Amino acid sequence: MMLGLLLARAGVDVTVLEKHADFLRDFRGDTIHPSTLEIMHELGMLDEFLKLPHQKVSTLGGQIGGLTVTIADFAHLPARCKFIAMMPQWDFLDFLARQGRRYPGFRLLMRTKAKRLIERDGRVVGLVAETDAGKLQIVTPLAVGADGRHSTIRQAAGLEVEVLGAPMDVLWFRLSRRAGDPVETMGRFDAGRIFVLINRGEHWQCGYVIAKDSIARVKAAGLEAFRADVARLVPFARDRVDEIGSWDDVKLLTVGVDRLRTWHRPGLLCIGDAAHTMSPVGGVGINLAIQDAVATANILAAKLAEGRVADADLAAVQARREFPTRMTQRLQVLVQRRVIGRVLAQAGPVEPPLAVRLLARCPFLRRIPARLIGLGVRPEHVLSPAKG
């Protein structure tokens, strides 16, 4: 959606496909990072955007064993907004769609699912989509796969995936938030368990981290045991764990970390999770996807406006974004192996690692994770033109 907005703004005809009838569904990532807020400012949309309901998160903390520590403090970021905005992703997408419709070249097709690519002489020249009215054929000089970790486009293109793996999955659910509850978004690391609480205003978005492929074992222990475990990990919410009425209220996020070896083919480019599935560590997946979109528009907008995109141009997008992707995934895998994997496998008391103890003792060091989470390894800025 962001790429469609940026390209339409630059005078390019764009068709964005969305397989659902609307955006009103429970996305797992509702974080709008300082880097994305900076992009909204550069587009002249920030003030209007921040009128939408959201919560500001200025610090990220955690309880590791018996130590409570602030891990990231965004107060010193070199950015206009020194906070993460927690906003339902459907509001974000609706906002981008409204902005896109200001441009005559922007077309958003709902209930339209890409099914297969159209190829000619080894080049992707369009795609076939499925709609309520039947099949729709779209011819285009460039198809972009931005359809997430289970991308139909990257599978249809036969692009090779490098799997880095993850030691955990996450169970997502909600608990009501009441007066007197803490306000901080934070995580708790205990023997064999990791629990994440995200302040969403009227409710807590809860992430219960479990060992990889252990969902059957968790369910076999029973819902009462699960509720009791939640009550132990979040004592202030023990009086409301019955809000988890059934396993239908608990959604499984199968965590994976992977990336394409090559993000493109002639006439086709993948970005975001379609090009590189991110771990939930740091909540940076949306950040990376938005940065991909901005870099893609910066590199390709003028060429698409002229109706010509060479393979070298698509390679330039990957060259621009591959380094920050690799670096971010490397850090995520490091945290997964040295912290998350060890905590989940641990039976006795959890000892905070040295890096965490240093963050507790030296507040200045909290700027480092804040920079990596809030801005990323290579922040992008809007360079594509505005033609209407």
C-alpha positions as CSV (number, residue, x, y, z in Angstrom):
1,M,0.0,0.0,0.0
2,M,2.8,2.4,0.8
3,L,4.6,1.6,-2.5
4,G,1.3,2.1,-4.4
5,L,0.9,5.5,-2.7
6,L,4.4,6.6,-3.5
7,L,4.3,5.5,-7.1
8,A,0.9,7.1,-7.7
9,R,2.2,10.3,-6.2
10,A,5.1,10.2,-8.7
11,G,2.6,9.9,-11.6
12,V,2.8,6.1,-12.1
13,D,-0.4,4.1,-12.8
14,V,-0.7,1.6,-9.9
15,T,-3.1,-1.3,-9.2
16,V,-3.0,-2.6,-5.6
17,L,-4.7,-6.0,-5.0
18,E,-6.2,-6.9,-1.6
19,K,-7.7,-10.4,-1.3
20,H,-10.1,-9.4,1.6
21,A,-13.2,-7.3,1.5
22,D,-11.7,-4.8,4.0
23,F,-8.8,-4.5,6.4
24,L,-10.7,-5.2,9.6
25,R,-8.9,-8.3,10.8
26,D,-6.5,-9.0,13.6
27,F,-3.0,-8.2,12.4
28,R,-0.2,-9.3,14.6
29,G,1.9,-6.2,14.0
30,D,0.5,-2.9,14.9
31,T,3.7,-0.9,15.4
32,I,4.4,2.3,13.5
33,H,8.1,3.0,14.1
34,P,9.8,6.4,14.3
35,S,11.3,5.8,10.8
36,T,7.8,5.3,9.4
37,L,6.5,8.4,11.2
38,E,9.4,10.3,9.6
39,I,8.3,9.1,6.2
40,M,4.7,10.3,7.0
41,H,6.2,13.7,7.9
42,E,8.2,13.8,4.6
43,L,5.0,13.2,2.8
44,G,3.3,16.0,4.6
45,M,0.8,13.6,6.3
46,L,2.1,13.3,9.8
47,D,-0.3,15.7,11.6
48,E,-3.3,14.1,10.0
49,F,-2.0,10.6,10.6
50,L,-1.5,11.2,14.3
51,K,-5.1,12.2,14.7
52,L,-6.0,8.6,14.4
53,P,-6.3,6.7,17.7
54,H,-3.0,5.4,18.8
55,Q,-0.8,4.8,21.9
56,K,2.7,6.2,22.2
57,V,5.5,3.9,23.4
58,S,8.6,5.8,24.4
59,T,10.4,2.9,26.1
60,L,10.6,-0.9,25.8
61,G,11.3,-2.9,29.0
62,G,11.5,-6.4,30.3
63,Q,11.7,-8.5,33.4
64,I,14.4,-11.2,33.0
65,G,14.6,-13.4,36.0
66,G,14.4,-11.1,38.9
67,L,15.8,-8.0,37.0
68,T,13.5,-5.4,35.6
69,V,15.2,-3.3,33.0
70,T,14.5,-0.7,30.3
71,I,15.9,-2.1,27.1
72,A,15.2,0.7,24.6
73,D,14.7,4.4,25.2
74,F,13.6,6.3,22.2
75,A,14.0,9.8,23.8
76,H,17.3,10.5,22.1
77,L,16.5,9.3,18.5
78,P,17.4,11.8,15.7
79,A,13.8,11.7,14.5
80,R,10.8,14.0,14.7
81,C,8.8,11.4,16.6
82,K,10.7,9.8,19.5
83,F,8.2,7.0,20.1
84,I,6.5,4.0,18.5
85,A,2.9,4.6,17.6
86,M,0.7,1.5,18.5
87,M,-2.1,1.7,15.9
88,P,-4.4,-0.9,14.5
89,Q,-3.0,-1.9,11.2
90,W,-6.4,-1.6,9.5
91,D,-6.4,2.1,10.4
92,F,-2.9,2.5,8.9
93,L,-3.9,0.7,5.7
94,D,-7.2,2.7,5.4
95,F,-5.3,5.9,5.9
96,L,-2.8,5.0,3.1
97,A,-5.6,4.0,0.8
98,R,-7.4,7.3,1.3
99,Q,-4.2,9.2,0.6
100,G,-3.6,7.0,-2.5
101,R,-7.0,7.8,-3.9
102,R,-6.1,11.4,-4.2
103,Y,-4.0,10.5,-7.2
104,P,-5.7,9.6,-10.5
105,G,-3.3,6.7,-11.2
106,F,-4.1,4.8,-7.9
107,R,-6.5,1.9,-8.1
108,L,-7.2,-0.4,-5.2
109,L,-9.1,-3.6,-5.9
110,M,-10.6,-5.3,-2.9
111,R,-11.6,-9.0,-2.8
112,T,-9.0,-9.6,-5.5
113,K,-6.5,-12.4,-5.0
114,A,-3.4,-12.9,-7.2
115,K,-3.3,-16.5,-8.3
116,R,-0.6,-16.9,-11.0
117,L,1.9,-14.9,-13.1
118,I,1.7,-14.3,-16.8
119,E,5.0,-14.9,-18.4
120,R,6.3,-14.3,-21.9
121,D,9.7,-15.3,-23.2
122,G,11.0,-15.7,-19.6
123,R,9.6,-12.3,-18.4
124,V,6.7,-11.6,-16.1
125,V,4.3,-9.4,-18.0
126,G,1.3,-9.5,-15.7
127,L,-0.8,-11.7,-13.4
128,V,-4.2,-13.4,-13.2
129,A,-6.3,-12.6,-10.2
130,E,-9.5,-14.1,-8.8
131,T,-12.4,-11.8,-8.0
132,D,-16.1,-12.4,-7.1
133,A,-16.9,-11.7,-10.8
134,G,-14.4,-14.2,-12.1
135,K,-10.8,-14.1,-13.3
136,L,-9.1,-10.8,-13.9
137,Q,-6.0,-10.5,-16.1
138,I,-3.7,-7.5,-15.4
139,V,-0.8,-6.6,-17.8
140,T,2.0,-4.6,-16.3
141,P,5.6,-3.7,-16.8
142,L,6.3,-4.6,-13.2
143,A,4.5,-7.0,-10.8
144,V,5.4,-6.5,-7.1
145,G,5.0,-9.3,-4.6
146,A,4.3,-7.6,-1.2
147,D,1.9,-10.4,0.0
148,G,3.7,-11.4,3.2
149,R,5.4,-14.4,4.6
150,H,3.2,-16.9,2.8
151,S,3.6,-15.0,-0.5
152,T,1.7,-16.5,-3.5
153,I,3.8,-14.3,-5.8
154,R,7.2,-15.6,-4.6
155,Q,6.0,-19.2,-4.8
156,A,4.6,-18.7,-8.3
157,A,7.9,-17.1,-9.4
158,G,9.9,-20.1,-8.1
159,L,12.3,-17.8,-6.2
160,E,14.8,-19.7,-3.9
161,V,14.3,-19.2,-0.2
162,E,17.1,-19.3,2.4
163,V,15.7,-20.5,5.7
164,L,17.4,-19.2,8.9
165,G,15.0,-20.7,11.3
166,A,13.6,-19.8,14.7
167,P,13.3,-21.7,18.1
168,M,9.9,-20.4,19.0
169,D,6.3,-19.8,18.0
170,V,3.9,-17.2,19.6
171,L,0.4,-17.5,20.9
172,W,-1.5,-14.2,20.6
173,F,-4.6,-13.3,22.6
174,R,-6.1,-10.3,24.3
175,L,-6.9,-9.4,27.9
176,S,-8.8,-6.4,29.0
177,R,-6.9,-3.5,30.5
178,R,-8.1,-1.8,33.7
179,A,-7.4,1.2,35.8
180,G,-4.4,0.5,38.0
181,D,-2.7,-1.7,35.4
182,P,0.9,-0.9,34.4
183,V,1.3,1.3,31.3
184,E,4.5,0.0,29.9
185,T,4.8,-2.3,26.9
186,M,7.2,-5.0,28.2
187,G,8.2,-8.6,28.1
188,R,8.8,-11.2,30.9
189,F,11.5,-13.9,30.6
190,D,11.0,-16.7,33.1
191,A,12.2,-20.3,33.2
192,G,10.9,-22.0,30.1
193,R,8.5,-19.1,29.3
194,I,8.5,-15.7,27.7
195,F,5.5,-13.4,27.9
196,V,5.0,-10.1,26.0
197,L,2.5,-7.4,27.0
198,I,1.6,-4.7,24.5
199,N,-0.5,-1.7,25.8
200,R,-3.3,-1.2,23.3
201,G,-5.2,1.3,25.4
202,E,-8.4,-0.6,26.3
203,H,-6.8,-4.0,26.1
204,W,-3.5,-5.9,26.4
205,Q,-2.2,-7.6,23.3
206,C,-0.5,-10.7,24.8
207,G,2.2,-12.8,23.2
208,Y,3.0,-16.1,24.9
209,V,6.2,-17.4,23.4
210,I,6.4,-21.2,23.2
211,A,9.1,-23.6,22.0
212,K,9.0,-24.3,18.2
213,D,6.2,-26.8,17.2
214,S,5.0,-27.3,20.8
215,I,1.5,-26.0,20.4
216,A,0.1,-29.6,20.5
217,R,1.7,-30.1,23.9
218,V,0.4,-26.8,25.2
219,K,-3.2,-27.7,24.2
220,A,-2.9,-31.2,25.6
221,A,-2.2,-29.7,29.0
222,G,-5.6,-28.0,28.8
223,L,-6.9,-24.5,28.8
224,E,-7.1,-24.3,32.6
225,A,-3.4,-25.0,32.8
226,F,-2.7,-22.3,30.2
227,R,-4.8,-19.7,32.1
228,A,-3.0,-20.6,35.3
229,D,0.3,-20.1,33.6
230,V,-0.8,-16.7,32.3
231,A,-2.0,-15.7,35.8
232,R,1.4,-16.6,37.2
233,L,3.3,-14.7,34.6
234,V,1.0,-11.6,34.8
235,P,-0.2,-11.5,38.4
236,F,-2.1,-8.2,38.0
237,A,-4.3,-9.9,35.4
238,R,-5.1,-13.1,37.3
239,D,-8.7,-11.9,37.8
240,R,-9.4,-11.8,34.1
241,V,-7.7,-14.8,32.5
242,D,-11.2,-16.4,32.1
243,E,-11.5,-13.9,29.2
244,I,-9.6,-16.6,27.3
245,G,-12.8,-18.5,26.7
246,S,-11.5,-21.2,24.4
247,W,-8.6,-22.0,22.2
248,D,-10.3,-20.1,19.4
249,D,-9.3,-16.9,21.4
250,V,-5.7,-17.9,21.0
251,K,-4.0,-17.4,17.6
252,L,-0.8,-19.2,16.7
253,L,1.9,-17.2,14.9
254,T,4.3,-19.7,13.4
255,V,7.6,-17.8,13.6
256,G,10.1,-18.1,10.8
257,V,13.1,-16.2,9.6
258,D,14.0,-16.4,5.9
259,R,15.0,-14.4,2.9
260,L,15.1,-14.8,-0.9
261,R,18.5,-15.3,-2.4
262,T,17.3,-13.2,-5.3
263,W,14.4,-10.8,-4.9
264,H,13.5,-10.4,-8.5
265,R,13.0,-11.8,-12.0
266,P,12.5,-9.9,-15.2
267,G,9.3,-8.0,-14.7
268,L,8.9,-9.1,-11.0
269,L,10.1,-7.8,-7.6
270,C,9.4,-9.0,-4.1
271,I,9.7,-6.7,-1.1
272,G,8.7,-6.8,2.6
273,D,8.0,-10.2,4.2
274,A,7.6,-11.7,0.7
275,A,11.3,-11.1,0.3
276,H,12.4,-11.5,3.9
277,T,10.3,-13.0,6.7
278,M,11.4,-11.4,9.9
279,S,11.3,-12.7,13.5
280,P,9.0,-10.9,15.9
281,V,12.1,-9.9,17.9
282,G,12.0,-6.1,18.1
283,G,8.7,-5.9,16.1
284,V,10.6,-4.5,13.1
285,G,8.9,-6.4,10.3
286,I,6.6,-3.5,9.3
287,N,9.6,-1.1,9.7
288,L,11.6,-3.1,7.2
289,A,8.7,-3.5,4.8
290,I,8.0,0.3,4.7
291,Q,11.7,1.0,4.2
292,D,11.7,-1.5,1.2
293,A,8.7,0.4,-0.3
294,V,10.3,3.8,0.0
295,A,13.6,2.5,-1.5
296,T,11.7,0.8,-4.3
297,A,9.8,4.0,-5.2
298,N,13.0,6.1,-5.0
299,I,14.8,3.8,-7.5
300,L,12.0,2.8,-9.8
301,A,9.4,5.7,-9.9
302,A,11.0,7.7,-12.7
303,K,11.7,4.6,-14.8
304,L,8.2,3.3,-14.3
305,A,6.8,6.7,-15.3
306,E,8.7,6.3,-18.6
307,G,7.5,2.7,-19.0
308,R,10.9,1.1,-18.8
309,V,12.3,-1.0,-16.0
310,A,15.5,-3.0,-16.6
311,D,16.6,-6.1,-14.6
312,A,19.5,-3.9,-13.3
313,D,17.0,-1.5,-11.7
314,L,15.3,-4.4,-9.8
315,A,18.8,-5.6,-8.7
316,A,19.5,-2.1,-7.5
317,V,16.5,-2.3,-5.1
318,Q,17.8,-5.6,-3.6
319,A,21.3,-4.2,-3.4
320,R,20.0,-1.2,-1.5
321,R,17.8,-3.2,1.0
322,E,19.7,-6.5,1.3
323,F,22.3,-5.2,3.7
324,P,19.9,-3.8,6.3
325,T,17.8,-7.0,6.0
326,R,20.8,-9.3,6.5
327,M,22.1,-7.2,9.5
328,T,18.7,-7.1,11.1
329,Q,18.1,-10.8,10.7
330,R,21.6,-11.5,12.0
331,L,20.8,-9.6,15.2
332,Q,17.4,-11.3,15.5
333,V,18.9,-14.8,15.1
334,L,21.5,-13.9,17.7
335,V,18.8,-12.9,20.2
336,Q,16.8,-16.0,19.4
337,R,19.8,-18.3,20.0
338,R,21.4,-16.6,23.0
339,V,18.4,-15.4,24.9
340,I,15.1,-16.8,23.7
341,G,16.2,-20.4,22.9
342,R,18.1,-20.6,26.2
343,V,15.2,-19.2,28.3
344,L,12.7,-21.6,26.7
345,A,15.0,-24.6,27.4
346,Q,15.8,-23.5,30.9
347,A,14.2,-25.3,33.9
348,G,15.8,-23.3,36.7
349,P,16.1,-19.6,37.5
350,V,16.9,-17.3,34.6
351,E,20.1,-15.3,34.9
352,P,20.1,-12.1,32.9
353,P,22.8,-12.1,30.3
354,L,25.7,-9.6,30.5
355,A,24.2,-7.3,27.8
356,V,21.0,-6.9,29.8
357,R,22.8,-6.2,33.0
358,L,24.8,-3.5,31.2
359,L,21.6,-1.9,30.0
360,A,20.3,-1.8,33.6
361,R,23.5,-0.1,34.8
362,C,24.2,2.2,31.9
363,P,21.2,4.1,30.6
364,F,23.2,5.5,27.8
365,L,23.4,2.1,26.2
366,R,19.7,1.9,25.8
367,R,20.0,4.3,22.8
368,I,21.6,1.4,20.8
369,P,18.6,-0.9,20.7
370,A,16.4,2.1,20.4
371,R,18.2,3.1,17.3
372,L,18.1,-0.4,15.8
373,I,14.4,-0.9,16.6
374,G,13.2,2.7,15.9
375,L,15.1,3.6,12.8
376,G,16.8,0.4,11.6
377,V,20.1,-0.2,10.0
378,R,19.6,2.0,6.9
379,P,16.7,4.4,7.2
380,E,15.2,5.5,3.9
381,H,13.9,8.9,3.0
382,V,11.3,9.9,0.4
383,L,13.2,10.9,-2.8
384,S,10.6,10.0,-5.4
385,P,8.9,13.0,-7.0
386,A,5.5,14.4,-6.4
387,K,3.6,15.1,-9.6
388,G,0.1,15.7,-8.5
